[in-house]
């Protein structure tokens, strides 16, 4: 379905739905939903898509757990442990009215906050001596570690069923801190964004 009109087109189609729902603050959800259904032609692929994404903007099945409002619907991969409703709006389970989620944060903001939190955590465990040497705190012990640059993957041309294709073959190196092989294509940990790996470990240091 996405191939028919692309993700950008999908987002453009959903924008009016978000604006409409935001304009319905304080109204009964049952009435608003009836109006939405009356204006959507289920035979139209785009309009049907809009109907399917209503719950991306408003939490409908809301309950109270330990004094906090939570989205009871199973959204699978969309759920996170650090907040209870990812939608901008929700249906108040006590009154049935549409309310604004005061804890709402966009996914972009969540991603930025996660990035800053991870960067701060890394900085607390790492001290850069020079381009080849780091001090790393591992299990509350500081180690002097020598690092190297992970090589780029090799571009390989293959012929499968008479058709030429290309793929990248990862160049793996053994990381002495992680105690496993790593590559640019696979995830590292403390040095992932720098494409570095630990080549040698030189013992402990006083913190």
C-alpha positions as a LaTeX table, in Angstrom:
\begin{tabular}{lrrr}
\hline
Residue & $x$ (\AA) & $y$ (\AA) & $z$ (\AA) \\
\hline
Unk1 & 0.00 & 0.00 & 0.00 \\
Unk2 & 2.83 & 2.37 & 0.88 \\
Unk3 & 4.35 & 1.92 & $-2.54$ \\
Unk4 & 1.25 & 3.49 & $-4.05$ \\
Unk5 & 1.77 & 6.99 & $-2.74$ \\
Unk6 & 4.83 & 7.01 & $-0.45$ \\
Unk7 & 5.43 & 7.81 & 3.20 \\
Unk8 & 5.54 & 11.58 & 2.68 \\
Unk9 & 2.08 & 11.44 & 1.13 \\
Unk10 & 0.86 & 9.35 & 4.07 \\
Unk11 & 2.07 & 11.95 & 6.56 \\
Unk12 & 0.40 & 14.71 & 4.56 \\
Unk13 & $-2.88$ & 12.78 & 4.63 \\
Unk14 & $-2.66$ & 12.31 & 8.42 \\
Unk15 & $-1.91$ & 15.97 & 9.22 \\
Unk16 & $-5.56$ & 17.09 & 8.82 \\
Unk17 & $-6.64$ & 14.29 & 11.18 \\
Unk18 & $-4.26$ & 15.54 & 13.88 \\
Unk19 & $-5.46$ & 19.13 & 13.46 \\
Unk20 & $-9.09$ & 18.01 & 13.61 \\
Unk21 & $-8.58$ & 16.00 & 16.78 \\
Unk22 & $-6.75$ & 18.86 & 18.49 \\
Unk23 & $-9.72$ & 21.10 & 17.69 \\
Unk24 & $-12.05$ & 18.68 & 19.52 \\
Unk25 & $-10.59$ & 19.15 & 23.01 \\
Unk26 & $-13.27$ & 18.87 & 25.66 \\
Unk27 & $-15.78$ & 17.15 & 23.41 \\
Unk28 & $-17.15$ & 13.61 & 23.98 \\
Unk29 & $-15.05$ & 11.07 & 22.11 \\
Unk30 & $-18.06$ & 9.01 & 21.04 \\
Unk31 & $-19.52$ & 11.97 & 19.15 \\
Unk32 & $-16.18$ & 12.89 & 17.57 \\
Unk33 & $-15.56$ & 9.31 & 16.47 \\
Unk34 & $-19.03$ & 9.12 & 14.91 \\
Unk35 & $-18.28$ & 12.28 & 12.94 \\
Unk36 & $-14.98$ & 10.83 & 11.73 \\
Unk37 & $-16.62$ & 7.59 & 10.62 \\
Unk38 & $-19.38$ & 9.50 & 8.81 \\
Unk39 & $-16.81$ & 11.43 & 6.82 \\
Unk40 & $-14.59$ & 8.50 & 5.81 \\
Unk41 & $-15.19$ & 6.32 & 2.79 \\
Unk42 & $-13.87$ & 2.87 & 3.72 \\
Unk43 & $-13.64$ & 2.02 & 0.02 \\
Unk44 & $-11.00$ & 4.72 & $-0.44$ \\
Unk45 & $-7.51$ & 3.42 & 0.42 \\
Unk46 & $-6.19$ & 6.76 & 1.67 \\
Unk47 & $-9.24$ & 7.48 & 3.83 \\
Unk48 & $-9.17$ & 3.95 & 5.22 \\
Unk49 & $-5.51$ & 4.51 & 6.10 \\
Unk50 & $-6.46$ & 7.67 & 8.00 \\
Unk51 & $-9.05$ & 5.72 & 9.99 \\
Unk52 & $-6.47$ & 3.07 & 10.91 \\
Unk53 & $-4.10$ & 5.68 & 12.36 \\
Unk54 & $-6.51$ & 7.44 & 14.72 \\
Unk55 & $-4.92$ & 5.73 & 17.74 \\
Unk56 & $-1.53$ & 7.18 & 16.80 \\
Unk57 & $-2.87$ & 10.59 & 17.85 \\
Unk58 & $-5.29$ & 9.79 & 20.65 \\
Unk59 & $-5.26$ & 7.12 & 23.38 \\
Unk60 & $-8.77$ & 5.71 & 23.47 \\
Unk61 & $-8.54$ & 2.76 & 25.86 \\
Unk62 & $-7.24$ & 4.60 & 28.93 \\
Unk63 & $-7.21$ & 3.27 & 32.47 \\
Unk64 & $-5.82$ & 4.23 & 35.87 \\
Unk65 & $-2.91$ & 2.32 & 37.41 \\
Unk66 & $-1.32$ & 3.39 & 40.69 \\
Unk67 & $-2.97$ & 6.77 & 40.30 \\
Unk68 & $-1.61$ & 7.35 & 36.79 \\
Unk69 & $-3.43$ & 7.35 & 33.46 \\
Unk70 & $-2.10$ & 4.69 & 31.11 \\
Unk71 & $-2.90$ & 3.53 & 27.57 \\
Unk72 & $-4.29$ & 0.01 & 27.90 \\
Unk73 & $-4.11$ & $-0.77$ & 24.19 \\
Unk74 & $-1.31$ & $-3.04$ & 23.00 \\
Unk75 & 0.85 & $-0.96$ & 20.68 \\
Unk76 & 3.72 & $-3.42$ & 20.62 \\
Unk77 & 6.97 & $-1.71$ & 19.71 \\
Unk78 & 5.54 & 1.75 & 20.35 \\
Unk79 & 5.32 & 1.25 & 24.11 \\
Unk80 & 8.15 & 2.51 & 26.32 \\
Unk81 & 8.89 & 2.02 & 29.97 \\
Unk82 & 9.44 & 5.69 & 30.83 \\
Unk83 & 6.02 & 7.09 & 29.90 \\
Unk84 & 2.43 & 5.87 & 29.93 \\
Unk85 & 0.86 & 7.43 & 26.83 \\
Unk86 & 2.80 & 8.42 & 23.72 \\
Unk87 & $-0.21$ & 10.12 & 22.05 \\
Unk88 & $-0.82$ & 13.85 & 22.18 \\
Unk89 & $-4.46$ & 13.34 & 23.20 \\
Unk90 & $-6.41$ & 10.85 & 25.28 \\
Unk91 & $-9.99$ & 10.00 & 26.18 \\
Unk92 & $-10.63$ & 10.64 & 29.86 \\
Unk93 & $-11.91$ & 7.29 & 31.24 \\
Unk94 & $-14.04$ & 9.10 & 33.84 \\
Unk95 & $-15.87$ & 11.53 & 31.57 \\
Unk96 & $-15.32$ & 10.22 & 28.04 \\
Unk97 & $-14.08$ & 13.67 & 26.98 \\
Unk98 & $-11.00$ & 14.36 & 24.87 \\
Unk99 & $-8.13$ & 15.70 & 26.94 \\
Unk100 & $-4.61$ & 16.97 & 26.19 \\
Unk101 & $-1.78$ & 14.73 & 27.39 \\
Unk102 & 0.35 & 17.15 & 29.42 \\
Unk103 & 3.23 & 14.65 & 29.43 \\
Unk104 & 3.28 & 14.37 & 25.65 \\
Unk105 & 6.63 & 14.63 & 23.91 \\
Unk106 & 7.21 & 14.04 & 20.20 \\
Unk107 & 9.23 & 11.04 & 19.04 \\
Unk108 & 11.88 & 13.46 & 17.76 \\
Unk109 & 12.18 & 14.97 & 21.23 \\
Unk110 & 12.35 & 11.50 & 22.80 \\
Unk111 & 15.14 & 10.54 & 20.38 \\
Unk112 & 17.09 & 13.70 & 21.18 \\
Unk113 & 16.71 & 13.17 & 24.92 \\
Unk114 & 17.84 & 9.55 & 24.57 \\
Unk115 & 20.87 & 10.66 & 22.55 \\
Unk116 & 21.86 & 13.23 & 25.19 \\
Unk117 & 21.32 & 10.73 & 28.02 \\
Unk118 & 23.48 & 8.10 & 26.32 \\
Unk119 & 26.20 & 10.67 & 25.53 \\
Unk120 & 26.27 & 11.79 & 29.17 \\
Unk121 & 26.47 & 8.17 & 30.34 \\
Unk122 & 29.38 & 7.52 & 27.98 \\
Unk123 & 31.21 & 10.66 & 29.08 \\
Unk124 & 30.92 & 9.56 & 32.71 \\
Unk125 & 32.77 & 6.33 & 31.86 \\
Unk126 & 35.37 & 7.60 & 29.42 \\
Unk127 & 38.35 & 9.94 & 29.39 \\
Unk128 & 40.18 & 10.63 & 26.14 \\
Unk129 & 43.98 & 10.80 & 26.45 \\
Unk130 & 44.80 & 11.06 & 22.74 \\
Unk131 & 43.49 & 9.67 & 19.45 \\
Unk132 & 44.78 & 6.19 & 20.30 \\
Unk133 & 44.35 & 6.01 & 24.07 \\
Unk134 & 41.33 & 6.09 & 26.39 \\
Unk135 & 40.62 & 5.61 & 30.05 \\
Unk136 & 37.48 & 3.47 & 30.40 \\
Unk137 & 35.60 & 2.74 & 33.59 \\
Unk138 & 34.41 & $-0.84$ & 33.50 \\
Unk139 & 32.55 & $-2.25$ & 36.51 \\
Unk140 & 33.74 & 0.71 & 38.64 \\
Unk141 & 37.38 & 0.14 & 37.73 \\
Unk142 & 39.33 & 2.45 & 35.40 \\
Unk143 & 41.41 & 0.86 & 32.63 \\
Unk144 & 43.88 & 2.32 & 30.18 \\
Unk145 & 42.84 & 1.13 & 26.73 \\
Unk146 & 44.38 & 1.48 & 23.28 \\
Unk147 & 41.95 & 1.83 & 20.38 \\
Unk148 & 42.02 & 1.45 & 16.62 \\
Unk149 & 39.80 & 2.53 & 13.76 \\
Unk150 & 37.40 & $-0.05$ & 12.39 \\
Unk151 & 38.04 & $-0.58$ & 8.66 \\
Unk152 & 35.36 & 0.12 & 6.11 \\
Unk153 & 33.49 & $-2.81$ & 4.64 \\
Unk154 & 34.52 & $-4.18$ & 1.25 \\
Unk155 & 32.18 & $-3.78$ & $-1.70$ \\
Unk156 & 31.65 & $-7.16$ & $-3.35$ \\
Unk157 & 29.97 & $-7.82$ & $-6.67$ \\
Unk158 & 27.96 & $-11.03$ & $-6.91$ \\
Unk159 & 26.15 & $-12.78$ & $-9.73$ \\
Unk160 & 23.00 & $-14.56$ & $-8.57$ \\
Unk161 & 20.69 & $-16.25$ & $-11.09$ \\
Unk162 & 22.47 & $-14.41$ & $-13.85$ \\
Unk163 & 21.91 & $-10.97$ & $-12.28$ \\
Unk164 & 24.71 & $-8.77$ & $-11.00$ \\
Unk165 & 24.43 & $-7.33$ & $-7.54$ \\
Unk166 & 26.53 & $-5.58$ & $-4.93$ \\
Unk167 & 26.86 & $-6.06$ & $-1.21$ \\
Unk168 & 29.10 & $-4.81$ & 1.56 \\
Unk169 & 31.23 & $-7.37$ & 3.35 \\
Unk170 & 32.04 & $-6.28$ & 6.90 \\
Unk171 & 35.66 & $-6.17$ & 8.06 \\
Unk172 & 35.60 & $-7.60$ & 11.58 \\
Unk173 & 38.04 & $-6.88$ & 14.41 \\
Unk174 & 38.22 & $-8.36$ & 17.91 \\
Unk175 & 37.39 & $-5.91$ & 20.72 \\
Unk176 & 39.31 & $-6.81$ & 23.90 \\
Unk177 & 36.88 & $-4.94$ & 26.17 \\
Unk178 & 33.68 & $-6.32$ & 24.68 \\
Unk179 & 35.39 & $-9.70$ & 24.16 \\
Unk180 & 33.74 & $-10.16$ & 20.79 \\
Unk181 & 34.22 & $-9.26$ & 17.14 \\
Unk182 & 32.81 & $-5.92$ & 15.95 \\
Unk183 & 32.53 & $-4.08$ & 12.64 \\
Unk184 & 31.30 & $-0.73$ & 11.33 \\
Unk185 & 28.09 & $-2.39$ & 10.26 \\
Unk186 & 27.51 & $-3.99$ & 13.67 \\
Unk187 & 26.94 & $-2.08$ & 16.88 \\
Unk188 & 29.84 & $-1.15$ & 19.13 \\
Unk189 & 29.24 & 0.44 & 22.53 \\
Unk190 & 31.25 & 3.34 & 23.93 \\
Unk191 & 32.94 & 4.18 & 20.63 \\
Unk192 & 30.19 & 3.37 & 18.12 \\
Unk193 & 29.81 & 6.91 & 16.73 \\
Unk194 & 33.61 & 7.17 & 16.35 \\
Unk195 & 34.02 & 3.80 & 14.64 \\
Unk196 & 36.69 & 2.72 & 17.13 \\
Unk197 & 37.40 & $-0.58$ & 18.84 \\
Unk198 & 39.65 & $-1.64$ & 21.72 \\
Unk199 & 42.83 & $-3.27$ & 20.47 \\
Unk200 & 44.69 & $-3.62$ & 23.79 \\
Unk201 & 44.09 & $-3.20$ & 27.51 \\
Unk202 & 46.89 & $-2.08$ & 29.82 \\
Unk203 & 45.63 & $-2.78$ & 33.32 \\
Unk204 & 43.87 & $-0.79$ & 36.01 \\
Unk205 & 44.31 & 2.80 & 37.12 \\
Unk206 & 43.36 & 4.68 & 40.25 \\
Unk207 & 40.19 & 6.76 & 39.64 \\
\hline
\end{tabular}
